[in-house]
Structure formats: structure tokens, C-alpha cells
Amino acid sequence: MTPERKRLSREESRQQTRHRLLAAAAELFAERGVNGTSVEQIAERAGYTRGAFYGNFEDKNALVAELLHDRTRRELEEVRSLTEGAASGADALDKLRAWNRDRAQHLPQWLALRMELVLYALRNDELRPLLAERELLARDAHATGLEQAFTSRGVASPADPAFLALIVHALEDGLLIQRLLAPDGIQEDVVVDAFGLLLRSWTALAQQAPAGEGDGQDPPSQR
């Protein structure tokens, strides 16, 4: 006898609908671009009507804003769970390496969606501040990770951690684009390799500096 399926509450049903609409939008945005995707196409891909879309989102801008928030939050939580459970710095890098290799299996779709959301927000005065806020969250996470790494190595950050985090974050996007364009010549975990190289270099720089001093050329705060 087939067990009876649990009936969803109204709130659970609403959340399920929103999740399916967001997932459908993510697929279509990666395939066709944000401007090339209509509300009707999103609803149809998710298996709902146009009315269901507007019952959950005011317009496409509202959906893009939710997608920006959802992607940033989910990725930060995934990376944080990996690093917090690591036994050492080397173990954390190994976990991040495995995470990046897994992401590489879906890199064309992942990167296409990221670039589409960035471009759409850059062209939209309403969404641009939200994109900046989400990017700052990612950079703050990098800064926290760098500070913890320097502390575990017994050195002070050789420059403003926010500035170093900006370098890491921007480098990640650039490396992933290069990896997508030349997959045969660039390793799947190139981002972790680059981060490890920077961390070793910055640690060596910090070790050369007199106690309590940076390199004397610290940039201003990147806030």
C-alpha cells in the first residue's frame, strides 16, 4: 500500500512554488539571458500559470533580487560549513578544492547565470545597490577567512583584509571565465590553487614585516 503523501501547509506550498519559480528562472536566465526570458516562460518552465508568478513576485526585478540573495546566501553557507568543520588550514583547502571540482561540473550554467545577473543589475539602477550589497557579503566572508588563516599562522595581515578579500573575489571570477574558455589547459580547482599561492605569499610578506607593522603601503579601506 502506498503511504499517504503529507499534505503541505499553505506556507509550505507557497515556499515550494517560490522555489520552483526561482529554479526555473535560474535555468532560463542561464540559457537565454534575463532580458530574453519572459514571466510567462518562467511560469511555464516551473509548471505554473502567470498568475502564480505574480502571486509570489511583484515583477521580474523582484525575482532577480530574490535570486541574487538566494544564490549568495546558499554559496556562503556551503563554503562556511566546509571551512568550519575543517581540522586544519590544509584540510579546509582540500574541502574547498573538492567543492570547486564539484562546481566545475556545472560551470557553464553557474557562470552564465552569475554573469547574467551581474550585467542585468549593473544596467538597473534599482538592483545595482542590491548587487553591491551581495558582493560585499561575499568579500566579507573572504576577509574573515583570510584573517583566520593569518591568525592560525601566527602573523598579522600584511594589508587591509578587506582589500585582500577584494583581490581574491575579483580573481575568482576572472579565473573561472578563463577556465570555461580553456577547460583543457586550466585545472578545475584553479581558484583554490591561486588562493593557496596568494595566502603563502601574503604570509611570507607578513613574516618579513617588523612586528606590528604592515608593508607601509596599505591601501585605504575598501568599504
MDAnalysis code that builds the backbone (N, CA, C; Angstrom):
import MDAnalysis as mda
import numpy as np

u = mda.Universe.empty(669, n_residues=223, atom_resindex=np.repeat(np.arange(223), 3), trajectory=True)
u.add_TopologyAttr("name", ["N", "CA", "C"] * 223)
u.add_TopologyAttr("resid", np.arange(1, 224))
u.add_TopologyAttr("resname", ["MET", "THR", "PRO", "GLU", "ARG", "LYS", "ARG", "LEU", "SER", "ARG", "GLU", "GLU", "SER", "ARG", "GLN", "GLN", "THR", "ARG", "HIS", "ARG", "LEU", "LEU", "ALA", "ALA", "ALA", "ALA", "GLU", "LEU", "PHE", "ALA", "GLU", "ARG", "GLY", "VAL", "ASN", "GLY", "THR", "SER", "VAL", "GLU", "GLN", "ILE", "ALA", "GLU", "ARG", "ALA", "GLY", "TYR", "THR", "ARG", "GLY", "ALA", "PHE", "TYR", "GLY", "ASN", "PHE", "GLU", "ASP", "LYS", "ASN", "ALA", "LEU", "VAL", "ALA", "GLU", "LEU", "LEU", "HIS", "ASP", "ARG", "THR", "ARG", "ARG", "GLU", "LEU", "GLU", "GLU", "VAL", "ARG", "SER", "LEU", "THR", "GLU", "GLY", "ALA", "ALA", "SER", "GLY", "ALA", "ASP", "ALA", "LEU", "ASP", "LYS", "LEU", "ARG", "ALA", "TRP", "ASN", "ARG", "ASP", "ARG", "ALA", "GLN", "HIS", "LEU", "PRO", "GLN", "TRP", "LEU", "ALA", "LEU", "ARG", "MET", "GLU", "LEU", "VAL", "LEU", "TYR", "ALA", "LEU", "ARG", "ASN", "ASP", "GLU", "LEU", "ARG", "PRO", "LEU", "LEU", "ALA", "GLU", "ARG", "GLU", "LEU", "LEU", "ALA", "ARG", "ASP", "ALA", "HIS", "ALA", "THR", "GLY", "LEU", "GLU", "GLN", "ALA", "PHE", "THR", "SER", "ARG", "GLY", "VAL", "ALA", "SER", "PRO", "ALA", "ASP", "PRO", "ALA", "PHE", "LEU", "ALA", "LEU", "ILE", "VAL", "HIS", "ALA", "LEU", "GLU", "ASP", "GLY", "LEU", "LEU", "ILE", "GLN", "ARG", "LEU", "LEU", "ALA", "PRO", "ASP", "GLY", "ILE", "GLN", "GLU", "ASP", "VAL", "VAL", "VAL", "ASP", "ALA", "PHE", "GLY", "LEU", "LEU", "LEU", "ARG", "SER", "TRP", "THR", "ALA", "LEU", "ALA", "GLN", "GLN", "ALA", "PRO", "ALA", "GLY", "GLU", "GLY", "ASP", "GLY", "GLN", "ASP", "PRO", "PRO", "SER", "GLN", "ARG"])
u.atoms.positions = np.array([
    [0.844, -1.196, 0.000],
    [0.000, 0.000, 0.000],
    [0.881, 1.249, 0.000],
    [0.591, 2.164, -0.896],
    [1.395, 3.376, -0.988],
    [1.109, 4.296, 0.195],
    [2.179, 4.732, 0.921],
    [1.940, 5.613, 2.063],
    [1.333, 6.936, 1.603],
    [0.457, 7.461, 2.432],
    [-0.219, 8.716, 2.097],
    [0.780, 9.864, 2.128],
    [0.772, 10.669, 1.065],
    [1.678, 11.801, 0.983],
    [1.233, 12.903, 1.942],
    [2.179, 13.461, 2.655],
    [1.864, 14.508, 3.617],
    [1.324, 15.736, 2.901],
    [0.219, 16.268, 3.407],
    [-0.384, 17.465, 2.821],
    [0.413, 18.685, 3.251],
    [0.785, 19.511, 2.279],
    [1.562, 20.706, 2.585],
    [0.681, 21.787, 3.188],
    [1.258, 22.513, 4.139],
    [0.546, 23.662, 4.682],
    [0.541, 24.765, 3.630],
    [-0.257, 25.790, 3.857],
    [-0.313, 26.887, 2.899],
    [1.056, 27.544, 2.733],
    [1.772, 27.731, 3.855],
    [3.083, 28.357, 3.796],
    [4.094, 27.451, 3.093],
    [4.032, 26.153, 3.365],
    [4.935, 25.213, 2.697],
    [4.674, 25.175, 1.199],
    [3.406, 25.231, 0.814],
    [3.057, 25.239, -0.599],
    [3.562, 26.516, -1.273],
    [3.425, 27.646, -0.575],
    [3.901, 28.910, -1.125],
    [5.416, 28.889, -1.315],
    [6.134, 28.363, -0.327],
    [7.583, 28.286, -0.425],
    [8.011, 27.347, -1.547],
    [7.289, 26.270, -1.729],
    [7.598, 25.337, -2.808],
    [7.408, 26.008, -4.172],
    [6.321, 26.766, -4.295],
    [6.061, 27.482, -5.544],
    [7.166, 28.489, -5.835],
    [7.564, 29.267, -4.818],
    [8.634, 30.249, -4.989],
    [9.943, 29.568, -5.394],
    [10.231, 28.453, -4.729],
    [11.466, 27.725, -5.031],
    [11.470, 27.245, -6.479],
    [10.363, 26.712, -6.948],
    [10.295, 26.212, -8.328],
    [10.392, 27.356, -9.328],
    [9.774, 28.483, -9.014],
    [9.869, 29.638, -9.906],
    [11.305, 30.155, -9.975],
    [11.980, 30.201, -8.835],
    [13.374, 30.654, -8.809],
    [14.270, 29.688, -9.582],
    [14.053, 28.393, -9.403],
    [14.862, 27.389, -10.108],
    [14.637, 27.479, -11.615],
    [13.385, 27.659, -12.021],
    [13.071, 27.783, -13.441],
    [13.702, 29.044, -14.020],
    [13.620, 30.140, -13.284],
    [14.213, 31.398, -13.738],
    [15.722, 31.251, -13.882],
    [16.371, 30.589, -12.930],
    [17.823, 30.400, -12.991],
    [18.209, 29.636, -14.253],
    [17.463, 28.596, -14.571],
    [17.750, 27.817, -15.782],
    [17.585, 28.667, -17.036],
    [16.478, 29.396, -17.107],
    [16.187, 30.188, -18.298],
    [17.142, 31.368, -18.447],
    [17.488, 32.005, -17.337],
    [18.423, 33.135, -17.410],
    [19.778, 32.670, -17.935],
    [20.213, 31.478, -17.490],
    [21.487, 30.942, -17.967],
    [21.416, 30.587, -19.449],
    [20.241, 30.134, -19.902],
    [20.077, 29.714, -21.297],
    [19.858, 30.898, -22.242],
    [19.024, 31.861, -21.810],
    [18.554, 32.906, -22.721],
    [18.881, 34.318, -22.273],
    [19.369, 34.471, -21.044],
    [19.593, 35.804, -20.506],
    [18.352, 36.307, -19.793],
    [18.542, 37.278, -18.920],
    [17.413, 37.816, -18.164],
    [16.444, 38.539, -19.101],
    [16.980, 39.394, -19.969],
    [16.122, 40.147, -20.879],
    [15.470, 39.255, -21.936],
    [16.057, 38.103, -22.189],
    [15.499, 37.185, -23.179],
    [14.487, 36.216, -22.600],
    [14.169, 36.370, -21.326],
    [13.236, 35.472, -20.640],
    [12.020, 36.254, -20.169],
    [10.846, 35.747, -20.465],
    [9.613, 36.413, -20.047],
    [9.047, 35.774, -18.778],
    [8.160, 36.503, -18.128],
    [7.468, 35.984, -16.955],
    [6.696, 34.714, -17.324],
    [6.068, 34.732, -18.486],
    [5.294, 33.567, -18.920],
    [6.182, 32.335, -19.092],
    [7.369, 32.532, -19.630],
    [8.294, 31.410, -19.819],
    [8.759, 30.835, -18.485],
    [8.993, 31.707, -17.525],
    [9.397, 31.245, -16.191],
    [8.292, 30.418, -15.566],
    [7.064, 30.933, -15.623],
    [5.934, 30.224, -15.034],
    [5.720, 28.874, -15.721],
    [5.815, 28.860, -17.050],
    [5.619, 27.611, -17.790],
    [6.691, 26.596, -17.446],
    [7.954, 27.018, -17.365],
    [9.045, 26.094, -17.029],
    [8.846, 25.511, -15.624],
    [8.318, 26.305, -14.722],
    [8.100, 25.842, -13.348],
    [6.835, 25.006, -13.203],
    [5.984, 25.024, -14.235],
    [4.745, 24.256, -14.174],
    [3.586, 25.011, -13.552],
    [3.640, 26.336, -13.641],
    [2.588, 27.168, -13.044],
    [2.028, 28.128, -14.082],
    [1.044, 28.892, -13.650],
    [0.443, 29.906, -14.505],
    [1.113, 31.257, -14.261],
    [0.820, 32.209, -15.138],
    [1.312, 33.569, -14.976],
    [0.828, 34.158, -13.653],
    [-0.369, 33.788, -13.272],
    [-0.927, 34.281, -12.017],
    [-0.131, 33.803, -10.817],
    [0.383, 32.577, -10.896],
    [1.187, 32.055, -9.788],
    [2.464, 32.864, -9.636],
    [3.022, 33.300, -10.756],
    [4.235, 34.129, -10.682],
    [3.932, 35.415, -9.930],
    [2.896, 36.114, -10.369],
    [2.591, 37.400, -9.756],
    [2.011, 37.257, -8.350],
    [1.626, 36.058, -8.003],
    [1.210, 35.814, -6.632],
    [2.395, 35.706, -5.684],
    [3.605, 35.562, -6.251],
    [4.812, 35.419, -5.440],
    [5.828, 36.536, -5.649],
    [5.822, 37.151, -6.832],
    [6.785, 38.215, -7.131],
    [6.065, 39.382, -7.798],
    [6.443, 40.572, -7.395],
    [5.811, 41.760, -7.970],
    [6.096, 41.878, -9.457],
    [7.330, 41.573, -9.838],
    [7.739, 41.625, -11.240],
    [9.039, 40.854, -11.388],
    [9.616, 40.900, -12.590],
    [10.849, 40.149, -12.832],
    [12.006, 40.715, -12.016],
    [12.021, 42.027, -11.795],
    [13.066, 42.628, -10.968],
    [13.060, 42.042, -9.564],
    [11.869, 41.849, -9.014],
    [11.760, 41.283, -7.661],
    [12.294, 39.862, -7.628],
    [12.043, 39.103, -8.689],
    [12.574, 37.733, -8.756],
    [14.094, 37.751, -8.858],
    [14.640, 38.642, -9.685],
    [16.101, 38.747, -9.817],
    [16.724, 39.098, -8.469],
    [16.094, 40.021, -7.737],
    [16.601, 40.395, -6.420],
    [16.612, 39.200, -5.476],
    [15.542, 38.409, -5.510],
    [15.472, 37.224, -4.659],
    [16.517, 36.188, -5.072],
    [16.741, 36.061, -6.366],
    [17.720, 35.098, -6.861],
    [19.132, 35.513, -6.462],
    [19.431, 36.800, -6.536],
    [20.730, 37.300, -6.092],
    [20.958, 36.967, -4.617],
    [19.946, 37.230, -3.819],
    [20.046, 36.960, -2.377],
    [20.196, 35.466, -2.117],
    [19.378, 34.659, -2.775],
    [19.362, 33.217, -2.530],
    [20.685, 32.569, -2.914],
    [21.237, 32.934, -4.074],
    [22.499, 32.346, -4.523],
    [23.649, 32.723, -3.592],
    [23.708, 34.000, -3.208],
    [24.783, 34.449, -2.329],
    [24.716, 33.734, -0.986],
    [23.522, 33.698, -0.407],
    [23.352, 33.066, 0.904],
    [23.708, 31.583, 0.843],
    [23.216, 30.883, -0.172],
    [23.455, 29.444, -0.254],
    [24.934, 29.125, -0.420],
    [25.617, 29.865, -1.293],
    [27.036, 29.589, -1.519],
    [27.878, 29.917, -0.291],
    [27.546, 31.016, 0.401],
    [28.284, 31.354, 1.612],
    [28.083, 30.292, 2.687],
    [26.866, 29.799, 2.812],
    [26.594, 28.762, 3.808],
    [27.333, 27.474, 3.478],
    [27.394, 27.130, 2.188],
    [28.103, 25.914, 1.783],
    [29.588, 26.011, 2.113],
    [30.205, 27.132, 1.743],
    [31.635, 27.306, 1.994],
    [31.909, 27.394, 3.489],
    [31.064, 28.100, 4.228],
    [31.261, 28.240, 5.672],
    [31.177, 26.883, 6.372],
    [30.243, 26.047, 5.951],
    [30.111, 24.734, 6.576],
    [31.338, 23.866, 6.309],
    [31.947, 24.048, 5.137],
    [33.149, 23.291, 4.809],
    [34.322, 23.718, 5.676],
    [34.541, 25.028, 5.749],
    [35.720, 25.528, 6.459],
    [35.584, 25.419, 7.969],
    [34.369, 25.590, 8.484],
    [34.180, 25.492, 9.932],
    [34.406, 24.075, 10.437],
    [34.139, 23.100, 9.593],
    [34.321, 21.709, 10.010],
    [35.702, 21.157, 9.695],
    [36.598, 22.007, 9.186],
    [37.935, 21.541, 8.806],
    [38.829, 21.372, 10.030],
    [39.676, 20.354, 9.996],
    [40.569, 20.082, 11.118],
    [41.799, 20.982, 11.101],
    [42.135, 21.548, 9.943],
    [43.312, 22.397, 9.810],
    [43.157, 23.280, 8.568],
    [44.100, 24.188, 8.384],
    [44.071, 25.015, 7.197],
    [44.199, 24.190, 5.930],
    [45.068, 23.185, 5.964],
    [45.249, 22.318, 4.801],
    [43.972, 21.525, 4.510],
    [43.313, 21.086, 5.575],
    [42.055, 20.350, 5.405],
    [40.985, 21.259, 4.808],
    [40.953, 22.523, 5.234],
    [39.982, 23.477, 4.690],
    [40.203, 23.674, 3.200],
    [41.465, 23.799, 2.789],
    [41.767, 23.957, 1.362],
    [41.376, 22.716, 0.566],
    [41.578, 21.543, 1.161],
    [41.178, 20.305, 0.489],
    [39.664, 20.248, 0.299],
    [38.925, 20.679, 1.320],
    [37.458, 20.689, 1.218],
    [36.992, 21.700, 0.171],
    [37.640, 22.863, 0.147],
    [37.301, 23.873, -0.856],
    [37.655, 23.384, -2.259],
    [38.749, 22.634, -2.352],
    [39.154, 22.085, -3.649],
    [38.088, 21.121, -4.172],
    [37.580, 20.267, -3.287],
    [36.534, 19.322, -3.687],
    [35.257, 20.056, -4.080],
    [34.927, 21.126, -3.349],
    [33.733, 21.924, -3.651],
    [33.860, 22.582, -5.010],
    [35.040, 23.103, -5.323],
    [35.263, 23.742, -6.620],
    [35.236, 22.725, -7.759],
    [35.745, 21.529, -7.501],
    [35.706, 20.497, -8.537],
    [34.258, 20.095, -8.822],
    [33.445, 20.037, -7.780],
    [32.031, 19.717, -7.975],
    [31.346, 20.833, -8.761],
    [31.649, 22.091, -8.418],
    [31.062, 23.228, -9.138],
    [31.489, 23.235, -10.596],
    [32.703, 22.766, -10.860],
    [33.219, 22.763, -12.233],
    [32.372, 21.900, -13.169],
    [31.670, 20.908, -12.610],
    [30.819, 20.056, -13.434],
    [29.648, 20.823, -14.032],
    [29.286, 21.946, -13.382],
    [28.166, 22.763, -13.849],
    [28.616, 24.203, -14.122],
    [29.914, 24.380, -14.386],
    [30.460, 25.729, -14.521],
    [29.810, 26.545, -15.639],
    [29.543, 25.991, -16.818],
    [28.923, 26.826, -17.862],
    [27.607, 27.447, -17.416],
    [26.744, 26.646, -16.775],
    [25.458, 27.161, -16.321],
    [25.636, 28.109, -15.132],
    [26.518, 27.730, -14.190],
    [26.733, 28.548, -12.990],
    [27.285, 29.918, -13.360],
    [28.286, 29.931, -14.225],
    [28.926, 31.193, -14.583],
    [28.037, 32.036, -15.494],
    [27.316, 31.387, -16.406],
    [26.403, 32.124, -17.277],
    [25.344, 32.838, -16.446],
    [24.814, 32.150, -15.448],
    [23.804, 32.773, -14.591],
    [24.400, 33.920, -13.789],
    [25.585, 33.721, -13.234],
    [26.219, 34.796, -12.453],
    [26.450, 36.030, -13.321],
    [26.993, 35.827, -14.515],
    [27.270, 36.961, -15.391],
    [25.986, 37.666, -15.824],
    [24.944, 36.897, -16.093],
    [23.662, 37.491, -16.479],
    [23.084, 38.348, -15.357],
    [23.135, 37.829, -14.136],
    [22.601, 38.587, -13.005],
    [23.417, 39.848, -12.764],
    [24.732, 39.743, -12.888],
    [25.594, 40.914, -12.690],
    [25.306, 41.972, -13.746],
    [25.258, 41.570, -15.012],
    [25.017, 42.523, -16.094],
    [23.640, 43.168, -15.962],
    [22.642, 42.366, -15.643],
    [21.282, 42.904, -15.508],
    [21.214, 43.920, -14.377],
    [21.861, 43.599, -13.253],
    [21.851, 44.518, -12.113],
    [22.652, 45.781, -12.402],
    [23.755, 45.657, -13.117],
    [24.559, 46.824, -13.454],
    [23.794, 47.808, -14.328],
    [22.868, 47.293, -15.122],
    [22.089, 48.149, -16.023],
    [20.797, 48.643, -15.390],
    [20.574, 48.235, -14.136],
    [19.319, 48.555, -13.470],
    [19.612, 49.340, -12.190],
    [19.199, 50.608, -12.157],
    [19.509, 51.458, -11.007],
    [18.899, 50.927, -9.711],
    [17.774, 50.218, -9.822],
    [17.105, 49.681, -8.636],
    [17.863, 48.500, -8.053],
    [18.435, 47.680, -8.914],
    [19.084, 46.449, -8.467],
    [20.573, 46.596, -8.189],
    [21.194, 47.628, -8.743],
    [22.638, 47.772, -8.580],
    [23.073, 47.834, -7.112],
    [22.365, 48.602, -6.248],
    [22.769, 48.616, -4.830],
    [22.644, 47.242, -4.174],
    [21.642, 46.470, -4.590],
    [21.481, 45.131, -4.032],
    [22.631, 44.230, -4.448],
    [23.048, 44.344, -5.710],
    [24.194, 43.569, -6.174],
    [25.437, 43.950, -5.386],
    [25.638, 45.244, -5.158],
    [26.797, 45.697, -4.389],
    [26.758, 45.128, -2.972],
    [25.569, 45.079, -2.390],
    [25.428, 44.531, -1.035],
    [25.779, 43.052, -1.003],
    [25.319, 42.308, -2.005],
    [25.596, 40.872, -2.052],
    [27.080, 40.602, -2.304],
    [27.700, 41.413, -3.146],
    [29.124, 41.252, -3.391],
    [29.929, 41.562, -2.130],
    [29.464, 42.547, -1.365],
    [30.141, 42.881, -0.110],
    [30.052, 41.727, 0.882],
    [28.913, 41.046, 0.921],
    [28.783, 39.875, 1.796],
    [29.823, 38.815, 1.440],
    [29.998, 38.584, 0.147],
    [30.982, 37.592, -0.298],
    [32.392, 38.031, 0.069],
    [32.696, 39.321, -0.124],
    [34.035, 39.808, 0.201],
    [34.284, 39.776, 1.705],
    [33.250, 40.075, 2.493],
    [33.387, 39.994, 3.953],
    [33.717, 38.567, 4.390],
    [33.090, 37.593, 3.726],
    [33.372, 36.191, 4.046],
    [34.829, 35.855, 3.719],
    [35.316, 36.351, 2.580],
    [36.720, 36.151, 2.225],
    [37.634, 36.809, 3.264],
    [37.289, 38.031, 3.679],
    [38.117, 38.760, 4.644],
    [38.195, 38.007, 5.968],
    [37.057, 37.491, 6.415],
    [37.039, 36.717, 7.664],
    [37.909, 35.472, 7.548],
    [37.797, 34.777, 6.417],
    [38.605, 33.583, 6.204],
    [40.090, 33.899, 6.167],
    [40.452, 35.012, 5.545],
    [41.864, 35.409, 5.487],
    [42.395, 35.759, 6.871],
    [41.615, 36.494, 7.640],
    [42.054, 36.859, 8.988],
    [42.267, 35.610, 9.838],
    [41.365, 34.647, 9.715],
    [41.512, 33.396, 10.463],
    [42.749, 32.638, 10.008],
    [43.008, 32.643, 8.705],
    [44.181, 31.942, 8.178],
    [45.464, 32.586, 8.675],
    [45.517, 33.921, 8.682],
    [46.715, 34.606, 9.169],
    [46.918, 34.345, 10.661],
    [45.822, 34.369, 11.409],
    [45.910, 34.120, 12.848],
    [46.448, 32.716, 13.121],
    [45.964, 31.739, 12.359],
    [46.425, 30.359, 12.560],
    [47.899, 30.193, 12.218],
    [48.419, 31.092, 11.394],
    [49.838, 31.058, 11.010],
    [50.697, 31.969, 11.882],
    [50.054, 32.626, 12.837],
    [50.788, 33.457, 13.780],
    [51.305, 34.755, 13.210],
    [50.620, 35.282, 12.184],
    [51.055, 36.551, 11.592],
    [49.858, 37.495, 11.513],
    [50.167, 38.776, 11.374],
    [49.135, 39.779, 11.145],
    [48.949, 39.953, 9.646],
    [47.760, 40.349, 9.252],
    [47.503, 40.574, 7.828],
    [48.468, 41.631, 7.292],
    [49.114, 41.383, 6.152],
    [50.089, 42.349, 5.619],
    [49.434, 43.587, 5.005],
    [48.110, 43.589, 4.876],
    [47.370, 44.736, 4.336],
    [45.944, 44.642, 4.851],
    [45.162, 45.661, 4.565],
    [43.758, 45.662, 4.971],
    [43.084, 44.383, 4.471],
    [42.535, 43.538, 5.365],
    [41.895, 42.293, 4.926],
    [40.787, 42.515, 3.905],
    [40.104, 43.667, 3.994],
    [39.045, 43.953, 3.019],
    [39.626, 44.118, 1.620],
    [40.812, 44.699, 1.530],
    [41.469, 44.872, 0.233],
    [41.942, 43.521, -0.311],
    [42.518, 42.694, 0.554],
    [42.955, 41.365, 0.120],
    [41.760, 40.521, -0.319],
    [40.645, 40.664, 0.398],
    [39.429, 39.933, 0.032],
    [38.914, 40.380, -1.326],
    [39.026, 41.666, -1.619],
    [38.610, 42.186, -2.921],
    [39.433, 41.538, -4.036],
    [40.735, 41.387, -3.808],
    [41.604, 40.746, -4.796],
    [41.167, 39.294, -5.027],
    [40.939, 38.572, -3.942],
    [40.545, 37.162, -4.047],
    [39.222, 37.026, -4.790],
    [38.258, 37.865, -4.431],
    [36.921, 37.767, -5.030],
    [36.957, 38.073, -6.524],
    [37.668, 39.135, -6.905],
    [37.760, 39.500, -8.315],
    [38.541, 38.447, -9.102],
    [39.579, 37.907, -8.487],
    [40.391, 36.886, -9.151],
    [39.574, 35.630, -9.422],
    [38.687, 35.288, -8.495],
    [37.857, 34.093, -8.669],
    [37.025, 34.189, -9.951],
    [36.357, 35.325, -10.153],
    [35.551, 35.480, -11.361],
    [36.415, 35.372, -12.618],
    [37.547, 36.057, -12.609],
    [38.418, 36.029, -13.773],
    [38.943, 34.637, -14.080],
    [39.349, 33.916, -13.066],
    [39.878, 32.564, -13.276],
    [38.799, 31.609, -13.785],
    [37.589, 31.751, -13.279],
    [36.508, 30.865, -13.726],
    [36.146, 31.128, -15.185],
    [36.196, 32.379, -15.598],
    [35.962, 32.690, -17.008],
    [37.033, 32.039, -17.875],
    [38.314, 32.169, -17.460],
    [39.411, 31.561, -18.219],
    [39.298, 30.042, -18.244],
    [38.873, 29.458, -17.127],
    [38.697, 28.009, -17.055],
    [37.601, 27.548, -18.026],
    [36.528, 28.327, -18.123],
    [35.432, 27.965, -19.022],
    [35.859, 28.069, -20.481],
    [36.692, 29.061, -20.788],
    [37.133, 29.265, -22.165],
    [38.206, 28.259, -22.588],
    [39.012, 27.800, -21.633],
    [40.101, 26.871, -21.956],
    [40.122, 25.721, -20.953],
    [39.094, 24.881, -20.949],
    [38.989, 23.823, -19.946],
    [40.109, 22.791, -19.993],
    [40.706, 22.579, -21.171],
    [41.753, 21.562, -21.286],
    [43.086, 22.031, -20.712],
    [43.272, 23.345, -20.609],
    [44.555, 23.852, -20.145],
    [44.548, 24.404, -18.735],
    [43.381, 24.433, -18.092],
    [43.274, 25.002, -16.752],
    [42.552, 24.015, -15.840],
    [43.142, 23.756, -14.674],
    [42.594, 22.767, -13.749],
    [41.260, 23.211, -13.159],
    [40.432, 22.227, -12.769],
    [39.121, 22.511, -12.189],
    [39.225, 23.292, -10.881],
    [40.311, 23.048, -10.135],
    [40.465, 23.693, -8.831],
    [41.453, 24.850, -8.900],
    [41.507, 25.531, -10.042],
    [42.444, 26.632, -10.224],
    [42.219, 27.746, -9.205],
    [40.967, 27.976, -8.806],
    [40.676, 29.039, -7.836],
    [41.357, 28.743, -6.505],
    [41.308, 27.486, -6.066],
    [41.934, 27.118, -4.788],
    [43.448, 27.178, -4.902],
    [43.989, 26.761, -6.044],
    [45.437, 26.863, -6.253],
    [45.896, 28.310, -6.161],
    [45.155, 29.206, -6.802],
    [45.513, 30.625, -6.777],
    [45.393, 31.189, -5.370],
    [44.334, 30.815, -4.675],
    [44.143, 31.294, -3.304],
    [45.278, 30.802, -2.407],
    [45.655, 29.533, -2.551],
    [46.745, 28.994, -1.745],
    [48.059, 29.704, -2.009],
    [48.314, 30.027, -3.285],
    [49.535, 30.754, -3.633],
    [49.531, 32.156, -3.024],
    [48.402, 32.843, -3.121],
    [48.302, 34.174, -2.526],
    [48.480, 34.114, -1.013],
    [47.869, 33.123, -0.395],
    [47.957, 33.014, 1.059],
    [49.397, 32.777, 1.501],
    [50.117, 31.916, 0.782],
    [51.516, 31.675, 1.123],
    [52.353, 32.936, 0.912],
    [52.081, 33.651, -0.174],
    [52.832, 34.874, -0.469],
    [52.559, 35.950, 0.576],
    [51.294, 36.129, 0.918],
    [50.935, 37.155, 1.899],
    [51.450, 36.797, 3.290],
    [51.462, 35.502, 3.601],
    [52.004, 35.074, 4.892],
    [53.501, 35.364, 4.959],
    [54.217, 35.067, 3.871],
    [55.655, 35.356, 3.825],
    [55.908, 36.847, 3.941],
    [55.098, 37.657, 3.296],
    [55.231, 39.110, 3.385],
    [55.012, 39.585, 4.809],
    [54.016, 39.017, 5.469],
    [53.733, 39.396, 6.853],
    [54.877, 38.999, 7.778],
    [55.498, 37.854, 7.510],
    [56.608, 37.386, 8.345],
    [57.849, 38.258, 8.192],
    [57.986, 38.920, 7.051],
    [59.145, 39.782, 6.814],
    [58.979, 41.153, 7.456],
    [57.732, 41.556, 7.709],
    [57.475, 42.885, 8.255],
    [57.797, 42.924, 9.740],
    [58.305, 44.053, 10.254],
    [58.528, 44.187, 11.697],
    [57.226, 43.982, 12.456],
    [57.307, 43.502, 13.671],
    [56.114, 43.228, 14.482],
    [55.257, 44.475, 14.575],
    [53.954, 44.295, 14.309],
    [53.009, 45.402, 14.440],
    [52.969, 46.319, 13.245],
    [53.728, 46.002, 12.178],
    [53.729, 46.866, 11.003],
    [53.331, 46.070, 9.772],
    [52.706, 46.764, 8.836],
    [52.390, 46.170, 7.550],
    [53.531, 46.429, 6.600],
    [53.216, 46.533, 5.300],
    [54.286, 46.778, 4.334],
    [54.516, 48.256, 4.104],
    [53.822, 49.103, 4.880],
    [53.994, 50.536, 4.757],
    [53.232, 51.134, 3.604],
    [52.498, 50.298, 2.854],
    [51.761, 50.794, 1.701],
    [50.344, 50.265, 1.713],
    [49.781, 50.118, 2.883],
    [48.431, 49.612, 2.982],
    [47.469, 50.547, 2.260],
    [46.592, 50.024, 1.411],
    [45.608, 50.855, 0.733],
    [44.538, 51.311, 1.716],
    [43.774, 52.315, 1.385],
    [42.691, 52.730, 2.253],
    [41.633, 51.645, 2.339],
    [40.761, 51.741, 3.315],
    [39.713, 50.748, 3.485],
    [38.889, 50.621, 2.203],
    [38.488, 49.396, 1.877],
    [37.735, 49.148, 0.652],
    [36.238, 49.197, 0.875],
    [35.812, 49.686, 2.016],
    [34.362, 49.765, 2.282],
    [33.728, 50.854, 1.426],
])
